[in-house]
Amino acid sequence: MSEETVKAGWREVAIDGETHLNRIVEMYEELGFEVSLEEVKPEEVEQCTKCFQERDEKIYRVYTRAKVNK
């Protein structure tokens, strides 16, 4: 995660494939968070990605931050 991302209030909360992504995004939005996604390559992830690769899924880092009231 870049220093700029942290300074903007974002924090990484998950790394997951397309299968579960909508559920994760909906959950955090229901809790009142902004959600940002970053597609990553399997070699950029420290955890095992074999199941994602076998299903030919894209992998995403999920970032959240509290909504800013304007």
C-alpha positions as CSV (number, residue, x, y, z in Angstrom):
1,M,0.0,0.0,0.0
2,S,1.4,3.4,-0.9
3,E,2.1,6.1,1.6
4,E,-0.4,8.3,-0.3
5,T,-3.1,5.8,0.1
6,V,-2.5,5.6,3.8
7,K,-2.5,9.4,4.2
8,A,-5.8,9.5,2.3
9,G,-7.3,7.3,5.0
10,W,-7.5,4.0,3.1
11,R,-6.6,0.7,4.7
12,E,-6.3,-2.7,3.2
13,V,-9.0,-5.0,4.5
14,A,-9.0,-8.0,2.2
15,I,-7.5,-9.7,-0.9
16,D,-10.0,-11.9,-2.7
17,G,-11.2,-13.1,-6.1
18,E,-14.2,-12.1,-8.1
19,T,-16.4,-14.8,-6.7
20,H,-16.7,-13.1,-3.3
21,L,-15.9,-9.5,-4.2
22,N,-19.5,-8.2,-4.5
23,R,-20.3,-9.6,-1.1
24,I,-17.3,-7.9,0.5
25,V,-18.0,-4.6,-1.2
26,E,-21.7,-4.6,-0.2
27,M,-20.9,-5.5,3.4
28,Y,-18.4,-2.6,3.8
29,E,-20.7,-0.2,2.1
30,E,-23.6,-1.2,4.3
31,L,-21.4,-0.5,7.3
32,G,-20.8,3.0,6.0
33,F,-17.4,2.8,4.4
34,E,-16.1,3.9,1.0
35,V,-14.6,1.0,-0.9
36,S,-11.8,1.0,-3.4
37,L,-10.5,-2.0,-5.4
38,E,-7.1,-2.6,-6.9
39,E,-6.5,-5.5,-9.3
40,V,-3.4,-7.4,-8.5
41,K,-1.4,-10.2,-10.1
42,P,-1.0,-13.6,-8.3
43,E,2.7,-13.0,-7.9
44,E,2.0,-9.7,-6.1
45,V,0.1,-11.5,-3.3
46,E,1.8,-13.2,-0.3
47,Q,-1.0,-15.7,0.3
48,C,-1.8,-18.7,-1.8
49,T,-3.7,-17.9,-5.0
50,K,-3.9,-21.3,-6.6
51,C,-7.7,-21.6,-6.3
52,F,-8.2,-18.1,-7.9
53,Q,-5.9,-19.2,-10.8
54,E,-7.7,-22.5,-11.3
55,R,-11.0,-20.7,-11.6
56,D,-9.4,-18.0,-13.8
57,E,-10.5,-15.3,-11.4
58,K,-9.0,-11.8,-11.2
59,I,-7.6,-11.0,-7.7
60,Y,-8.3,-7.7,-6.0
61,R,-7.0,-5.8,-2.9
62,V,-10.0,-4.3,-1.1
63,Y,-9.4,-0.9,0.6
64,T,-11.9,0.9,2.9
65,R,-12.1,4.3,4.6
66,A,-14.7,6.1,6.6
67,K,-17.0,8.2,4.4
68,V,-16.2,11.8,4.5
69,N,-19.2,14.0,5.2
70,K,-19.3,17.1,3.1
